Amino acid sequence: MSEAERDIARRLLAGNGGAAAGTARPQAIPVRPVRARRGRGKQFADHPAVVDALCKQAAIQQLIDSTGLPHPLYLSPEGYNGAVIRSGGRELVNYSSYNYLELAQHSRVIAAANAAAAQYGTSASATRIVTGEIPLYGQLERRLAEIYQVGDALVTSSGFLTNAAVIGFLLGEGDVAVCDSLAHASLVAGTQWAGCRRVTLRHNDPEALEALLRTSRHQFDRALVIIEGHYSMDGDLGRIAEIAEVARRYDCAVLVDEAHALGVLGPNGLGSREHFGLPGDLVDIWAGSLSKAMGSTGGFIAGDADLVRAIKYAAPGMALYTAGPSPSNVAAVLAGLDVLADEPDRLARLWSNARLFCAALREHGMNLADSESTPIVPVIVPGEIRAGYAAAALLQRGYNAGAILSPVIPAGTERLRFFLTSEHTESHLRTTADHLADILTIVDHIPDLPLGPESATVHGLPPGAT
Ligand SMILES: Cc1ncc(COP(=O)(O)O)c(C=O)c1O
């Protein structure tokens, strides 16, 4: 630990009256109060979500100001977002890109994107149903249908919107969505869009699903079980076959989000279906993002041909009421799939990096939650300030990993999340593990302080007060 870091830790402790961890009731981190001033353009100033967001942002800024650490949020890379980036004039080893195979800067992918822009322009310039159906969409949809061994697929301009729109279309009042507790926000948004009941399933637990459906399936008309292939928070794999088996017995459909699975799982990177050797029709909808390993932007679904056709013709936000994905984005995915097949060493390097990094972190005694040593690596650092400090201190030493705080994950499981790519080197991974271990010895002495509106309350101003 450097003298500068010792000083920062001292100042953080001073923020708690100089008490050592565990010896005093933690005080909220001082935060500049948010004063609600209603009036023209200020109608939302006392909205609880606005107040909460502003308090949290102010507390983080205050932590940064009081410690002199670099701000870890909204970091701006000056070039490609891969294993190494330049930002703020310096080079960083980066763990915050889900460009797992670094396809986003592959020369063949860039050439394909450029060629598509030259041929079709930079935009589809229309919804698909009205003159926006460029031929590249069909080419990619056939590839995705082959990958998932299903009747058809549909590509869209956003992974988030795909999840929200497809669930919003399929479910409605009287139906239920059974959502894994770690399901992505886009999946939860879909259930809100649908106006159905949402029930939370204990993470990745087929027995819990069985118990839940046994007691409550009869209360609902249609039911959809929503899980992920490769969980983006814990880096564990969805127990698709067991969950689908239970779901089938209770007459439920299944949707699997493949956002972090396509390009990552399976001997050829073709996702969860390939990884587990599953029949494509074991689940009803394979949904996913083209923005992760595929190095592009957009989303997709794959499933039964009639169902996909119905969604294509009737689901708002999929092919209707929204422009088709950009030609360059779709061409990039087509080229990326070719690179995946032609350069299998990328996938091999990604996985050997995952094994090496997880082993190094475990040697230091770190808590990797449910990690299955995949390229998504969580390191649990409970406490918002602790996790925030760890991310900022790591960044100061030249390593960028995101701090994930509640409500994205349950309070008490705050973490640093490392996305690995095929291009991290052994030296990157080992030095990162060593630095993090050193930083965590400081973190142990930082009290677990809350962020958010409670902080404003402690300092005499209830949230929303004018
Ligand atoms: C599991 C999961 N699903 C869906 C999405 C949304 O994908 P996109 O970024 O393409 O909108 C994300 C994005 O982070 C994700 O992690």
The ligand as an SDF file (V2000), in Angstrom:
LIG
                    3D

 16 16  0  0  0  0  0  0  0  0999 V2000
  -28.1960  -10.1870  -19.7030 C   0  0  0  0  0  0  0  0  0  0  0  0
  -28.4080   -9.0020  -20.5870 C   0  0  0  0  0  0  0  0  0  0  0  0
  -29.4810   -8.9780  -21.4000 N   0  0  0  0  0  0  0  0  0  0  0  0
  -29.7200   -7.9340  -22.2010 C   0  0  0  0  0  0  0  0  0  0  0  0
  -28.8720   -6.8540  -22.2440 C   0  0  0  0  0  0  0  0  0  0  0  0
  -29.1850   -5.6970  -23.1470 C   0  0  0  0  0  0  0  0  0  0  0  0
  -28.4060   -5.7800  -24.2940 O   0  0  0  0  0  0  0  0  0  0  0  0
  -28.0030   -4.4880  -25.1600 P   0  0  0  0  0  0  0  0  0  0  0  0
  -26.8370   -3.8690  -24.4830 O   0  0  0  0  0  0  0  0  0  0  0  0
  -27.6800   -5.0720  -26.4780 O   0  0  0  0  0  0  0  0  0  0  0  0
  -29.1850   -3.5850  -25.2030 O   0  0  0  0  0  0  0  0  0  0  0  0
  -27.7510   -6.8380  -21.4330 C   0  0  0  0  0  0  0  0  0  0  0  0
  -26.8520   -5.6570  -21.4660 C   0  0  0  0  0  0  0  0  0  0  0  0
  -25.9910   -5.4300  -20.7000 O   0  0  0  0  0  0  0  0  0  0  0  0
  -27.4980   -7.9370  -20.5850 C   0  0  0  0  0  0  0  0  0  0  0  0
  -26.4220   -7.9680  -19.7880 O   0  0  0  0  0  0  0  0  0  0  0  0
  1  2  1  0
  2  3  1  0
  2 15  2  0
  3  4  2  0
  4  5  1  0
  5  6  1  0
  5 12  2  0
  6  7  1  0
  7  8  1  0
  8  9  2  0
  8 10  1  0
  8 11  1  0
 12 13  1  0
 12 15  1  0
 13 14  2  0
 15 16  1  0
M  END
$$$$
